[in-house]
Amino acid sequence: MRMPALIAVALVAGAPVVATAAPVVLNDFPTEARADYVLGCMTANGQTPDTLRRCSCSIDVIATIIPFDRYEEASTFLSMGQVTGESGAMFRGAAESKAAIGDLRRAQAEAEMRCF
């Protein structure tokens, strides 16, 4: 079994090796969520190979800005906010829904600047 170079150098140099916690996952979006986003993006922007590349880029950028849990939360708030009447009103007016949707909108704006 080969040792990573950095650890091998640390051991040779006599430096202490500190174990770290589980690695941070910066890109935790499931494939299904990515595909759903790309399909919706392509429906809105055209069904071309160029649009496929741009929409794929867009979800990749979004995934580096906000965690999937926050993306899912904002998507749920947006979906439930479309329900008419009192049921939808509680999702449209809640401070938490506005914050989550704001996070998603900022990530989408950054993705649009980078990809489109």
MOPAC internal coordinates of N, CA, C and O (Angstrom, degrees):
PM7 1SCF
backbone

  N    0.0000 0     0.00 0     0.00 0    0    0    0
  C    1.4475 1     0.00 0     0.00 0    1    0    0
  C    1.5148 1   108.80 1     0.00 0    2    1    0
  O    1.2310 1   120.44 1   -51.68 1    3    2    1
  N    1.3209 1   116.76 1   128.32 1    3    2    1
  C    1.4564 1   121.06 1  -178.93 1    5    3    2
  C    1.5206 1   110.53 1   -87.84 1    6    5    3
  O    1.2310 1   121.11 1   -37.02 1    7    6    5
  N    1.3008 1   115.48 1   142.98 1    7    6    5
  C    1.4455 1   122.54 1   178.28 1    9    7    6
  C    1.5280 1   109.18 1   -91.77 1   10    9    7
  O    1.2310 1   119.44 1   -39.60 1   11   10    9
  N    1.3242 1   118.68 1   140.40 1   11   10    9
  C    1.4573 1   118.90 1   174.15 1   13   11   10
  C    1.5185 1   110.66 1   -55.74 1   14   13   11
  O    1.2310 1   120.43 1   -37.05 1   15   14   13
  N    1.3100 1   116.79 1   142.95 1   15   14   13
  C    1.4658 1   122.52 1  -174.14 1   17   15   14
  C    1.5199 1   112.83 1   -55.66 1   18   17   15
  O    1.2310 1   119.61 1   138.07 1   19   18   17
  N    1.3076 1   118.35 1   -41.93 1   19   18   17
  C    1.4585 1   121.50 1  -177.66 1   21   19   18
  C    1.5221 1   111.23 1   -62.82 1   22   21   19
  O    1.2310 1   119.96 1   138.55 1   23   22   21
  N    1.3210 1   117.68 1   -41.45 1   23   22   21
  C    1.4626 1   121.34 1   178.46 1   25   23   22
  C    1.5173 1   109.91 1   -67.80 1   26   25   23
  O    1.2310 1   120.01 1   138.64 1   27   26   25
  N    1.3260 1   117.59 1   -41.36 1   27   26   25
  C    1.4606 1   121.28 1   179.07 1   29   27   26
  C    1.5213 1   110.47 1   -60.84 1   30   29   27
  O    1.2310 1   119.67 1   136.02 1   31   30   29
  N    1.3168 1   118.24 1   -43.98 1   31   30   29
  C    1.4611 1   122.46 1   178.52 1   33   31   30
  C    1.5186 1   109.94 1   -63.86 1   34   33   31
  O    1.2310 1   119.79 1   138.16 1   35   34   33
  N    1.3222 1   118.01 1   -41.84 1   35   34   33
  C    1.4594 1   121.85 1   179.79 1   37   35   34
  C    1.5234 1   110.91 1   -62.71 1   38   37   35
  O    1.2310 1   120.41 1   139.18 1   39   38   37
  N    1.3390 1   116.82 1   -40.82 1   39   38   37
  C    1.4571 1   120.08 1   179.85 1   41   39   38
  C    1.5217 1   111.33 1   -67.26 1   42   41   39
  O    1.2310 1   120.31 1   138.32 1   43   42   41
  N    1.3271 1   117.01 1   -41.68 1   43   42   41
  C    1.4607 1   121.43 1   179.37 1   45   43   42
  C    1.5225 1   110.17 1   -65.25 1   46   45   43
  O    1.2310 1   120.59 1   140.54 1   47   46   45
  N    1.3182 1   116.47 1   -39.46 1   47   46   45
  C    1.4616 1   120.75 1  -178.40 1   49   47   46
  C    1.5208 1   112.32 1   -78.20 1   50   49   47
  O    1.2310 1   120.12 1   172.57 1   51   50   49
  N    1.3244 1   117.37 1    -7.43 1   51   50   49
  C    1.4486 1   120.51 1   179.92 1   53   51   50
  C    1.5153 1   113.37 1    82.59 1   54   53   51
  O    1.2310 1   120.00 1  -169.94 1   55   54   53
  N    1.3059 1   117.60 1    10.06 1   55   54   53
  C    1.4574 1   120.85 1   179.73 1   57   55   54
  C    1.5225 1   109.28 1   -76.64 1   58   57   55
  O    1.2310 1   120.12 1   -34.74 1   59   58   57
  N    1.3272 1   117.37 1   145.26 1   59   58   57
  C    1.4557 1   119.18 1   177.28 1   61   59   58
  C    1.5361 1   110.26 1   -69.58 1   62   61   59
  O    1.2310 1   120.85 1   -36.72 1   63   62   61
  N    1.3102 1   115.97 1   143.28 1   63   62   61
  C    1.4596 1   121.41 1   177.11 1   65   63   62
  C    1.5206 1   107.13 1  -103.94 1   66   65   63
  O    1.2310 1   120.64 1   -58.51 1   67   66   65
  N    1.3088 1   116.38 1   121.49 1   67   66   65
  C    1.4482 1   121.95 1  -177.92 1   69   67   66
  C    1.5255 1   108.72 1  -106.21 1   70   69   67
  O    1.2310 1   120.82 1   -54.74 1   71   70   69
  N    1.3145 1   116.04 1   125.26 1   71   70   69
  C    1.4657 1   120.01 1   176.61 1   73   71   70
  C    1.5229 1   108.48 1   -77.13 1   74   73   71
  O    1.2310 1   120.91 1   -40.44 1   75   74   73
  N    1.3091 1   115.86 1   139.56 1   75   74   73
  C    1.4585 1   119.76 1   179.24 1   77   75   74
  C    1.5206 1   109.84 1  -107.04 1   78   77   75
  O    1.2310 1   120.99 1   -13.93 1   79   78   77
  N    1.3029 1   115.70 1   166.07 1   79   78   77
  C    1.4648 1   121.54 1   177.21 1   81   79   78
  C    1.5218 1   109.29 1   -67.59 1   82   81   79
  O    1.2310 1   120.87 1    -0.19 1   83   82   81
  N    1.3008 1   115.94 1   179.81 1   83   82   81
  C    1.4607 1   121.00 1   179.91 1   85   83   82
  C    1.5243 1   110.06 1   -54.25 1   86   85   83
  O    1.2310 1   120.40 1   -34.87 1   87   86   85
  N    1.3241 1   116.84 1   145.13 1   87   86   85
  C    1.4639 1   119.41 1  -178.68 1   89   87   86
  C    1.5290 1   111.56 1   -62.48 1   90   89   87
  O    1.2310 1   121.33 1   -32.05 1   91   90   89
  N    1.3135 1   115.07 1   147.95 1   91   90   89
  C    1.4607 1   121.31 1   178.54 1   93   91   90
  C    1.5194 1   108.28 1   -75.67 1   94   93   91
  O    1.2310 1   120.85 1   -50.34 1   95   94   93
  N    1.3102 1   115.97 1   129.66 1   95   94   93
  C    1.4563 1   121.00 1   178.48 1   97   95   94
  C    1.5234 1   108.37 1   -93.42 1   98   97   95
  O    1.2310 1   120.77 1   -68.49 1   99   98   97
  N    1.3304 1   116.13 1   111.51 1   99   98   97
  C    1.4479 1   120.28 1  -179.22 1  101   99   98
  C    1.5142 1   112.06 1   -90.84 1  102  101   99
  O    1.2310 1   120.50 1   166.90 1  103  102  101
  N    1.3038 1   116.65 1   -13.10 1  103  102  101
  C    1.4403 1   120.36 1  -172.90 1  105  103  102
  C    1.5216 1   108.80 1  -135.41 1  106  105  103
  O    1.2310 1   120.68 1  -101.18 1  107  106  105
  N    1.3279 1   116.31 1    78.82 1  107  106  105
  C    1.4601 1   120.98 1  -171.88 1  109  107  106
  C    1.5242 1   113.34 1  -104.51 1  110  109  107
  O    1.2310 1   119.59 1  -159.28 1  111  110  109
  N    1.3271 1   118.39 1    20.72 1  111  110  109
  C    1.4564 1   121.44 1  -179.54 1  113  111  110
  C    1.5252 1   110.30 1   -78.41 1  114  113  111
  O    1.2310 1   119.74 1   -53.73 1  115  114  113
  N    1.3392 1   118.10 1   126.27 1  115  114  113
  C    1.4619 1   120.18 1   176.71 1  117  115  114
  C    1.5325 1   110.98 1   -68.03 1  118  117  115
  O    1.2310 1   121.16 1   -25.80 1  119  118  117
  N    1.3113 1   115.38 1   154.20 1  119  118  117
  C    1.4588 1   121.30 1  -179.16 1  121  119  118
  C    1.5261 1   111.57 1   -56.46 1  122  121  119
  O    1.2310 1   120.27 1   138.37 1  123  122  121
  N    1.3220 1   117.09 1   -41.63 1  123  122  121
  C    1.4658 1   120.61 1  -179.16 1  125  123  122
  C    1.5262 1   111.74 1   -59.53 1  126  125  123
  O    1.2310 1   120.23 1   138.40 1  127  126  125
  N    1.3300 1   117.17 1   -41.60 1  127  126  125
  C    1.4657 1   120.78 1   179.37 1  129  127  126
  C    1.5260 1   110.50 1   -67.06 1  130  129  127
  O    1.2310 1   120.41 1   140.75 1  131  130  129
  N    1.3235 1   116.82 1   -39.25 1  131  130  129
  C    1.4643 1   120.93 1   177.70 1  133  131  130
  C    1.5249 1   110.47 1   -63.21 1  134  133  131
  O    1.2310 1   120.95 1   133.29 1  135  134  133
  N    1.3379 1   115.79 1   -46.71 1  135  134  133
  C    1.4649 1   120.28 1  -179.04 1  137  135  134
  C    1.5238 1   110.38 1   -63.08 1  138  137  135
  O    1.2310 1   119.91 1   138.11 1  139  138  137
  N    1.3238 1   117.78 1   -41.89 1  139  138  137
  C    1.4538 1   121.57 1   178.84 1  141  139  138
  C    1.5211 1   110.92 1   -60.65 1  142  141  139
  O    1.2310 1   120.55 1   135.90 1  143  142  141
  N    1.3283 1   116.55 1   -44.10 1  143  142  141
  C    1.4665 1   120.73 1   178.75 1  145  143  142
  C    1.5270 1   110.55 1   -62.62 1  146  145  143
  O    1.2310 1   120.36 1   133.42 1  147  146  145
  N    1.3226 1   116.91 1   -46.58 1  147  146  145
  C    1.4662 1   120.89 1  -178.10 1  149  147  146
  C    1.5249 1   110.60 1   -62.77 1  150  149  147
  O    1.2310 1   120.08 1   137.97 1  151  150  149
  N    1.3261 1   117.45 1   -42.03 1  151  150  149
  C    1.4716 1   120.20 1   179.01 1  153  151  150
  C    1.5336 1   110.90 1   -62.56 1  154  153  151
  O    1.2310 1   120.10 1   135.86 1  155  154  153
  N    1.3232 1   117.42 1   -44.14 1  155  154  153
  C    1.4615 1   120.94 1   177.86 1  157  155  154
  C    1.5219 1   112.08 1   -64.65 1  158  157  155
  O    1.2310 1   120.95 1   139.05 1  159  158  157
  N    1.3096 1   115.80 1   -40.95 1  159  158  157
  C    1.4619 1   121.53 1   178.77 1  161  159  158
  C    1.5281 1   110.36 1   -63.31 1  162  161  159
  O    1.2310 1   120.58 1   137.12 1  163  162  161
  N    1.3279 1   116.50 1   -42.88 1  163  162  161
  C    1.4623 1   120.09 1   179.45 1  165  163  162
  C    1.5257 1   111.43 1   -68.31 1  166  165  163
  O    1.2310 1   119.96 1   145.53 1  167  166  165
  N    1.3047 1   117.68 1   -34.47 1  167  166  165
  C    1.4666 1   120.74 1   176.33 1  169  167  166
  C    1.5264 1   109.78 1   -62.37 1  170  169  167
  O    1.2310 1   120.62 1   140.55 1  171  170  169
  N    1.3174 1   116.42 1   -39.45 1  171  170  169
  C    1.4621 1   120.84 1  -178.27 1  173  171  170
  C    1.5282 1   113.23 1   -79.06 1  174  173  171
  O    1.2310 1   120.12 1   154.21 1  175  174  173
  N    1.3433 1   117.37 1   -25.79 1  175  174  173
  C    1.4648 1   120.26 1  -171.42 1  177  175  174
  C    1.5194 1   115.55 1  -117.89 1  178  177  175
  O    1.2310 1   119.90 1   178.00 1  179  178  177
  N    1.3142 1   117.79 1    -2.00 1  179  178  177
  C    1.4608 1   120.15 1   179.64 1  181  179  178
  C    1.5167 1   112.08 1   115.53 1  182  181  179
  O    1.2310 1   121.15 1   -29.84 1  183  182  181
  N    1.2938 1   115.40 1   150.16 1  183  182  181
  C    1.4690 1   121.89 1  -175.12 1  185  183  182
  C    1.5293 1   110.13 1  -101.49 1  186  185  183
  O    1.2310 1   120.21 1  -119.84 1  187  186  185
  N    1.3225 1   117.21 1    60.16 1  187  186  185
  C    1.4619 1   120.76 1  -178.54 1  189  187  186
  C    1.5258 1   109.95 1  -117.31 1  190  189  187
  O    1.2310 1   120.54 1   -20.39 1  191  190  189
  N    1.3285 1   116.58 1   159.61 1  191  190  189
  C    1.4686 1   118.92 1   175.65 1  193  191  190
  C    1.5336 1   112.55 1   -58.56 1  194  193  191
  O    1.2310 1   120.40 1   143.65 1  195  194  193
  N    1.3263 1   116.84 1   -36.35 1  195  194  193
  C    1.4600 1   120.26 1   178.35 1  197  195  194
  C    1.5303 1   110.88 1   -64.26 1  198  197  195
  O    1.2310 1   120.74 1   138.09 1  199  198  197
  N    1.3253 1   116.19 1   -41.91 1  199  198  197
  C    1.4620 1   120.18 1   177.80 1  201  199  198
  C    1.5240 1   110.71 1   -65.37 1  202  201  199
  O    1.2310 1   119.80 1   141.78 1  203  202  201
  N    1.3226 1   118.00 1   -38.22 1  203  202  201
  C    1.4660 1   121.35 1   175.92 1  205  203  202
  C    1.5277 1   110.18 1   -56.99 1  206  205  203
  O    1.2310 1   120.21 1   133.05 1  207  206  205
  N    1.3241 1   117.20 1   -46.95 1  207  206  205
  C    1.4729 1   120.93 1   178.96 1  209  207  206
  C    1.5287 1   111.04 1   -62.35 1  210  209  207
  O    1.2310 1   120.93 1   135.55 1  211  210  209
  N    1.3218 1   115.83 1   -44.45 1  211  210  209
  C    1.4695 1   119.36 1  -177.66 1  213  211  210
  C    1.5354 1   111.84 1   -67.68 1  214  213  211
  O    1.2310 1   120.38 1   138.92 1  215  214  213
  N    1.3176 1   116.88 1   -41.08 1  215  214  213
  C    1.4669 1   120.64 1   179.39 1  217  215  214
  C    1.5298 1   111.10 1   -68.17 1  218  217  215
  O    1.2310 1   120.40 1   142.26 1  219  218  217
  N    1.3243 1   116.84 1   -37.74 1  219  218  217
  C    1.4732 1   120.67 1   176.14 1  221  219  218
  C    1.5162 1   110.29 1   -64.46 1  222  221  219
  O    1.2310 1   120.71 1   138.03 1  223  222  221
  N    1.3217 1   116.25 1   -41.97 1  223  222  221
  C    1.4598 1   121.29 1   176.38 1  225  223  222
  C    1.5271 1   109.91 1   -60.15 1  226  225  223
  O    1.2310 1   120.96 1   137.16 1  227  226  225
  N    1.3178 1   115.78 1   -42.84 1  227  226  225
  C    1.4582 1   121.41 1  -177.03 1  229  227  226
  C    1.5313 1   111.93 1   -59.15 1  230  229  227
  O    1.2310 1   120.13 1   131.23 1  231  230  229
  N    1.3251 1   117.35 1   -48.77 1  231  230  229
  C    1.4726 1   118.94 1  -179.29 1  233  231  230
  C    1.5225 1   110.68 1   -68.46 1  234  233  231
  O    1.2310 1   120.16 1   148.35 1  235  234  233
  N    1.3263 1   117.29 1   -31.65 1  235  234  233
  C    1.4655 1   119.51 1   176.04 1  237  235  234
  C    1.5275 1   110.86 1   -63.47 1  238  237  235
  O    1.2310 1   120.45 1   137.98 1  239  238  237
  N    1.3212 1   116.75 1   -42.02 1  239  238  237
  C    1.4672 1   120.54 1   178.58 1  241  239  238
  C    1.5273 1   110.12 1   -65.71 1  242  241  239
  O    1.2310 1   120.53 1   133.47 1  243  242  241
  N    1.3145 1   116.59 1   -46.53 1  243  242  241
  C    1.4684 1   120.54 1   179.00 1  245  243  242
  C    1.5227 1   110.47 1   -56.68 1  246  245  243
  O    1.2310 1   120.73 1   138.22 1  247  246  245
  N    1.3279 1   116.20 1   -41.78 1  247  246  245
  C    1.4715 1   120.84 1  -178.77 1  249  247  246
  C    1.5235 1   112.93 1   -65.62 1  250  249  247
  O    1.2310 1   120.07 1   157.44 1  251  250  249
  N    1.3284 1   117.47 1   -22.56 1  251  250  249
  C    1.4639 1   119.22 1   176.86 1  253  251  250
  C    1.5197 1   112.41 1   -86.43 1  254  253  251
  O    1.2310 1   120.59 1   166.56 1  255  254  253
  N    1.3442 1   116.49 1   -13.44 1  255  254  253
  C    1.4714 1   120.39 1  -176.61 1  257  255  254
  C    1.5223 1   112.27 1   -97.90 1  258  257  255
  O    1.2310 1   120.46 1   135.46 1  259  258  257
  N    1.3313 1   116.73 1   -44.54 1  259  258  257
  C    1.4660 1   119.07 1  -179.36 1  261  259  258
  C    1.5288 1   109.51 1  -124.74 1  262  261  259
  O    1.2310 1   120.22 1   -33.26 1  263  262  261
  N    1.3373 1   117.19 1   146.74 1  263  262  261
  C    1.4684 1   119.49 1   177.09 1  265  263  262
  C    1.5242 1   111.00 1   -70.80 1  266  265  263
  O    1.2310 1   120.93 1   -21.86 1  267  266  265
  N    1.3099 1   115.84 1   158.14 1  267  266  265
  C    1.4608 1   120.44 1  -176.88 1  269  267  266
  C    1.5203 1   111.87 1   -58.62 1  270  269  267
  O    1.2310 1   119.75 1   141.29 1  271  270  269
  N    1.3234 1   118.08 1   -38.71 1  271  270  269
  C    1.4682 1   120.24 1   179.97 1  273  271  270
  C    1.5252 1   111.19 1   -57.29 1  274  273  271
  O    1.2310 1   120.42 1   138.34 1  275  274  273
  N    1.3239 1   116.80 1   -41.66 1  275  274  273
  C    1.4681 1   120.57 1  -179.80 1  277  275  274
  C    1.5372 1   110.32 1   -70.34 1  278  277  275
  O    1.2310 1   120.55 1   140.53 1  279  278  277
  N    1.3269 1   116.56 1   -39.47 1  279  278  277
  C    1.4704 1   121.50 1   176.46 1  281  279  278
  C    1.5245 1   110.41 1   -59.90 1  282  281  279
  O    1.2310 1   120.96 1   133.15 1  283  282  281
  N    1.3156 1   115.78 1   -46.85 1  283  282  281
  C    1.4620 1   121.45 1  -179.13 1  285  283  282
  C    1.5303 1   110.64 1   -64.19 1  286  285  283
  O    1.2310 1   120.76 1   138.85 1  287  286  285
  N    1.3213 1   116.16 1   -41.15 1  287  286  285
  C    1.4594 1   121.27 1   178.66 1  289  287  286
  C    1.5334 1   110.55 1   -61.40 1  290  289  287
  O    1.2310 1   120.59 1   132.01 1  291  290  289
  N    1.3257 1   116.48 1   -47.99 1  291  290  289
  C    1.4637 1   120.39 1  -179.73 1  293  291  290
  C    1.5232 1   111.08 1   -64.70 1  294  293  291
  O    1.2310 1   120.12 1   138.86 1  295  294  293
  N    1.3219 1   117.37 1   -41.14 1  295  294  293
  C    1.4659 1   121.15 1   178.42 1  297  295  294
  C    1.5235 1   110.88 1   -61.81 1  298  297  295
  O    1.2310 1   120.52 1   140.18 1  299  298  297
  N    1.3108 1   116.61 1   -39.82 1  299  298  297
  C    1.4670 1   121.02 1   178.47 1  301  299  298
  C    1.5207 1   110.20 1   -65.52 1  302  301  299
  O    1.2310 1   120.49 1   134.73 1  303  302  301
  N    1.3287 1   116.67 1   -45.27 1  303  302  301
  C    1.4656 1   119.81 1   178.18 1  305  303  302
  C    1.5233 1   111.05 1   -60.15 1  306  305  303
  O    1.2310 1   120.22 1   137.82 1  307  306  305
  N    1.3311 1   117.18 1   -42.18 1  307  306  305
  C    1.4673 1   120.33 1   179.20 1  309  307  306
  C    1.5257 1   110.82 1   -63.38 1  310  309  307
  O    1.2310 1   120.85 1   136.68 1  311  310  309
  N    1.3110 1   115.98 1   -43.32 1  311  310  309
  C    1.4634 1   120.71 1  -179.63 1  313  311  310
  C    1.5302 1   111.18 1   -65.99 1  314  313  311
  O    1.2310 1   120.66 1   132.53 1  315  314  313
  N    1.3163 1   116.35 1   -47.47 1  315  314  313
  C    1.4597 1   120.14 1  -178.03 1  317  315  314
  C    1.5294 1   111.43 1   -70.68 1  318  317  315
  O    1.2310 1   120.01 1   153.82 1  319  318  317
  N    1.3121 1   117.58 1   -26.18 1  319  318  317
  C    1.4514 1   121.28 1   178.07 1  321  319  318
  C    1.5195 1   112.83 1   -68.67 1  322  321  319
  O    1.2310 1   120.56 1   163.57 1  323  322  321
  N    1.3192 1   116.53 1   -16.43 1  323  322  321
  C    1.4661 1   120.43 1   178.03 1  325  323  322
  C    1.5239 1   112.29 1   -82.10 1  326  325  323
  O    1.2310 1   120.39 1   168.55 1  327  326  325
  N    1.3273 1   116.87 1   -11.45 1  327  326  325
  C    1.4660 1   121.00 1   177.64 1  329  327  326
  C    1.5255 1   107.60 1   -68.27 1  330  329  327
  O    1.2310 1   120.75 1   -46.66 1  331  330  329
  N    1.3103 1   116.18 1   133.34 1  331  330  329
  C    1.4648 1   119.42 1  -178.33 1  333  331  330
  C    1.5255 1   111.33 1   -77.81 1  334  333  331
  O    1.2310 1   121.39 1   -19.69 1  335  334  333
  N    1.2900 1   114.94 1   160.31 1  335  334  333
  C    1.4574 1   121.05 1   175.21 1  337  335  334
  C    1.5057 1   113.96 1    82.78 1  338  337  335
  O    1.2310 1   122.20 1    18.19 1  339  338  337
  N    1.3315 1   113.39 1  -161.81 1  339  338  337
  C    1.4547 1   121.55 1  -175.54 1  341  339  338
  C    1.5294 1   112.76 1   -64.74 1  342  341  339
  O    1.2310 1   120.66 1   145.02 1  343  342  341
  N    1.3218 1   116.34 1   -34.98 1  343  342  341
  C    1.4698 1   120.07 1  -179.41 1  345  343  342
  C    1.5201 1   111.28 1   -60.38 1  346  345  343
  O    1.2310 1   120.37 1   134.27 1  347  346  345
  N    1.3094 1   116.90 1   -45.73 1  347  346  345
  C    1.4581 1   121.01 1   179.78 1  349  347  346
  C    1.5153 1   112.49 1   -72.90 1  350  349  347
  O    1.2310 1   120.52 1   149.15 1  351  350  349
  N    1.3283 1   116.60 1   -30.85 1  351  350  349
  C    1.4663 1   121.12 1  -177.44 1  353  351  350
  C    1.5213 1   111.85 1   -61.49 1  354  353  351
  O    1.2310 1   120.35 1   143.37 1  355  354  353
  N    1.3227 1   116.93 1   -36.63 1  355  354  353
  C    1.4735 1   117.81 1  -178.44 1  357  355  354
  C    1.5215 1   111.28 1   -68.36 1  358  357  355
  O    1.2310 1   119.83 1   155.30 1  359  358  357
  N    1.3385 1   117.92 1   -24.70 1  359  358  357
  C    1.4662 1   120.35 1   177.04 1  361  359  358
  C    1.5222 1   111.19 1   -83.93 1  362  361  359
  O    1.2310 1   120.29 1   149.83 1  363  362  361
  N    1.3054 1   117.05 1   -30.17 1  363  362  361
  C    1.4655 1   120.63 1  -179.40 1  365  363  362
  C    1.5227 1   112.12 1   -75.93 1  366  365  363
  O    1.2310 1   120.13 1   147.85 1  367  366  365
  N    1.3119 1   117.35 1   -32.15 1  367  366  365
  C    1.4529 1   120.05 1  -172.59 1  369  367  366
  C    1.5133 1   116.15 1   -97.81 1  370  369  367
  O    1.2310 1   119.52 1   166.32 1  371  370  369
  N    1.2974 1   118.53 1   -13.68 1  371  370  369
  C    1.4646 1   120.89 1  -175.42 1  373  371  370
  C    1.5268 1   111.37 1   -67.81 1  374  373  371
  O    1.2310 1   121.05 1   -40.88 1  375  374  373
  N    1.3193 1   115.60 1   139.12 1  375  374  373
  C    1.4632 1   121.13 1  -179.68 1  377  375  374
  C    1.5256 1   111.07 1   -60.21 1  378  377  375
  O    1.2310 1   120.30 1   140.02 1  379  378  377
  N    1.3162 1   117.04 1   -39.98 1  379  378  377
  C    1.4718 1   120.14 1  -179.23 1  381  379  378
  C    1.5201 1   110.98 1   -64.94 1  382  381  379
  O    1.2310 1   120.50 1   141.42 1  383  382  381
  N    1.3330 1   116.65 1   -38.58 1  383  382  381
  C    1.4648 1   118.56 1   179.43 1  385  383  382
  C    1.5231 1   110.09 1   -67.08 1  386  385  383
  O    1.2310 1   120.22 1   140.73 1  387  386  385
  N    1.3140 1   117.19 1   -39.27 1  387  386  385
  C    1.4645 1   120.34 1   178.23 1  389  387  386
  C    1.5216 1   111.27 1   -63.91 1  390  389  387
  O    1.2310 1   120.48 1   140.49 1  391  390  389
  N    1.3272 1   116.69 1   -39.51 1  391  390  389
  C    1.4645 1   120.53 1   179.73 1  393  391  390
  C    1.5272 1   111.10 1   -66.68 1  394  393  391
  O    1.2310 1   120.49 1   134.52 1  395  394  393
  N    1.3278 1   116.66 1   -45.48 1  395  394  393
  C    1.4674 1   120.55 1  -179.58 1  397  395  394
  C    1.5265 1   110.56 1   -64.41 1  398  397  395
  O    1.2310 1   120.69 1   135.82 1  399  398  397
  N    1.3320 1   116.29 1   -44.18 1  399  398  397
  C    1.4636 1   120.43 1   179.71 1  401  399  398
  C    1.5298 1   109.98 1   -65.23 1  402  401  399
  O    1.2310 1   120.41 1   142.05 1  403  402  401
  N    1.3125 1   116.82 1   -37.95 1  403  402  401
  C    1.4663 1   120.74 1   176.71 1  405  403  402
  C    1.5216 1   111.63 1   -61.28 1  406  405  403
  O    1.2310 1   120.34 1   136.87 1  407  406  405
  N    1.3304 1   116.96 1   -43.13 1  407  406  405
  C    1.4706 1   120.94 1   177.04 1  409  407  406
  C    1.5217 1   110.58 1   -59.71 1  410  409  407
  O    1.2310 1   120.74 1   134.97 1  411  410  409
  N    1.3344 1   116.19 1   -45.03 1  411  410  409
  C    1.4625 1   120.23 1   179.90 1  413  411  410
  C    1.5219 1   110.76 1   -64.66 1  414  413  411
  O    1.2310 1   119.96 1   135.79 1  415  414  413
  N    1.3073 1   117.68 1   -44.21 1  415  414  413
  C    1.4706 1   120.91 1  -179.49 1  417  415  414
  C    1.5305 1   111.54 1   -61.85 1  418  417  415
  O    1.2310 1   120.18 1   139.89 1  419  418  417
  N    1.3274 1   117.27 1   -40.11 1  419  418  417
  C    1.4680 1   120.37 1   177.58 1  421  419  418
  C    1.5262 1   110.89 1   -64.75 1  422  421  419
  O    1.2310 1   120.48 1   138.52 1  423  422  421
  N    1.3364 1   116.69 1   -41.48 1  423  422  421
  C    1.4682 1   120.62 1   177.80 1  425  423  422
  C    1.5252 1   110.36 1   -64.63 1  426  425  423
  O    1.2310 1   120.31 1   139.63 1  427  426  425
  N    1.3289 1   117.01 1   -40.37 1  427  426  425
  C    1.4641 1   120.82 1   178.36 1  429  427  426
  C    1.5314 1   111.19 1   -65.46 1  430  429  427
  O    1.2310 1   120.27 1   141.53 1  431  430  429
  N    1.3156 1   117.09 1   -38.47 1  431  430  429
  C    1.4645 1   120.43 1   178.42 1  433  431  430
  C    1.5282 1   110.61 1   -63.85 1  434  433  431
  O    1.2310 1   120.64 1   136.91 1  435  434  433
  N    1.3187 1   116.39 1   -43.09 1  435  434  433
  C    1.4716 1   120.30 1   177.09 1  437  435  434
  C    1.5248 1   110.61 1   -63.00 1  438  437  435
  O    1.2310 1   120.71 1   137.69 1  439  438  437
  N    1.3215 1   116.24 1   -42.31 1  439  438  437
  C    1.4722 1   120.58 1   179.20 1  441  439  438
  C    1.5205 1   110.67 1   -63.32 1  442  441  439
  O    1.2310 1   120.36 1   139.90 1  443  442  441
  N    1.3172 1   116.91 1   -40.10 1  443  442  441
  C    1.4611 1   119.95 1   178.99 1  445  443  442
  C    1.5195 1   111.28 1   -64.16 1  446  445  443
  O    1.2310 1   120.45 1   139.24 1  447  446  445
  N    1.3271 1   116.75 1   -40.76 1  447  446  445
  C    1.4633 1   119.73 1   178.28 1  449  447  446
  C    1.5202 1   111.27 1   -63.49 1  450  449  447
  O    1.2310 1   120.07 1   139.89 1  451  450  449
  N    1.3220 1   117.46 1   -40.11 1  451  450  449
  C    1.4641 1   120.95 1  -176.90 1  453  451  450
  C    1.5311 1   113.48 1   -78.78 1  454  453  451
  O    1.2310 1   120.26 1   148.32 1  455  454  453
  N    1.3247 1   117.11 1   -31.68 1  455  454  453
  C    1.4698 1   120.10 1  -168.80 1  457  455  454
  C    1.5160 1   114.69 1  -109.85 1  458  457  455
  O    1.2310 1   119.75 1   155.93 1  459  458  457
  N    1.3033 1   118.09 1   -24.07 1  459  458  457
  C    1.4640 1   119.88 1  -176.50 1  461  459  458
  C    1.4982 1   108.59 1  -113.77 1  462  461  459
  O    1.2310 1   120.10 1   180.00 1  463  462  461

